[in-house]
Every structure is written in C-alpha cells, then in structure tokens.
Amino acid sequence: NAGVTQTPKFRVLKTGQSMTLLCAQDMNHEYMYWYRQDPGMGLRLIHYSVGEGTTAKGEVPDGYNVSRLKKQNFLLGLESAAPSQTSVYFCASSSPRGGAYEQYFGPGTRLTVT
Amino acid sequence: GQSLEQPSEVTAVEGAIVQINCTYQTSGFYGLSWYQQHDGGAPTFLSYNALDGLEETGRFSSFLSRSDSYGYLLLQELQMKDSASYFCSFSPPDSWGKLQFGAGTQVVVTP
C-alpha cells in the first residue's frame, strides 16, 4: 500500500498563476484533509471532506478551493496564487472510527510563490 | 475559543527523559492526540488519550487529565532519532473528524 501520496512534491509559481495539488489515498478512508504548515508553526486546516462529493471549510480556507469527486482523491486548487500562500501543504486521511484522531499524512508539497 | 499551548523547544541528552506538556482550552473534546514530525518529513501519529490516565507505547507514554485540561508526552531513553517536533492536537467540539494542532515542541537531543 502506498498510503497517502501527493503530487507534485515541489512547485514554484508566479503571483497570479493557478495550480492544482493532487492527493490520493489507497486506504479506503472516508475523511480527507488539506493542511498548510508555515515555518515554526503547527498545521492549519484549509479544507476537509467527510465523504465523496462533500467538502467543508477549515480554519484558513480563503484563496483555496477543493473537490472530492472520487473517494480516493482530494484536490486542492489555488486560483490566483499570492506570496502569502508560500508554504508546505500536507494532505491527510483518516477513518471515522473513533473520531478520526489518527490521521495519515502524505509527504507534502513545497510551494513557493514569487 | 479553542487553543493548545506547548513549549517551543526542549533540549536533552541521549538517554535522558523528556516531558512535553500540553495545556488546552476548549468547551468539550473527545481526546488528545500526539504527532511526531522530523525535519522535512510528514507528521506521524504517536498516541491518543480518550480517558484520563497514562497510555504507554514502548519508550513513549502519553498522559491526560481532563479536569486540569492538561496532557503530556513522555519520551524515555532518548535517542538521537527522537530529535523532531512533537504536536498535541484535539478535535474541537461539534467537529467530529477534525483536528486542531498546537504550534509544536522541537525536541533537540544532544550526544
């Protein structure tokens, strides 16, 4: 099992460009999440999904959109990138059993916006 | 509101014991989780306390006191590979399936 995978691993964007980050999991998990992590800080939830076709806003959703068309995939889109979106982006998934306290993370995408 | 507080950094020598404290504020929660993250890596799940008391997993133990809104992660027989950031987290009330993370504690293990 690959677990949670993310593509791409690195990306450099110019201000105003758009991109989509792809997350895939092969554990048949219902829940999926997108976080961002800035230097020296914890993880902040951007958007999450509790099932195929459903998404919800997290703590810092502005400037991002998401879609969950298939259970195994969760896409994060940046429509018009800004330097403030320079960060490391982590995708995670979990099972709803027990409150989803155990989340499995992907390796991360390091995004720089110039 | 909801918040978690933990020290920013702890330094200890190999073989020692380190305790990372986590205090939280929330109107209700399901339990406290701990994650480890090495530099450049992804967070990995370490432990979860739903009830008061101590949970032991090898060299690592985690403790929760709901009445004190307090928990800690205990790292015993420290090894160089334990140098990492450690995050406590909880599910905010009415947010089944979501986790809120503390800012993390960087543990530095010296020879």
Interface residues (C-beta under 8 A of the other chain):
Chain A: Y31 Y33 G40 M41 G42 L43 R44 L45 Y48 V50 G58 E59 F90 A92 S94 P96 G98 G99 A100 Y101 E102 Q103 Y104 F105 G106 P107 G108
Chain B: S8 Y30 G31 S33 G41 A42 P43 T44 F45 Y48 A50 F87 S89 S91 W96 G97 K98 L99 Q100 F101 G102 A103 G104
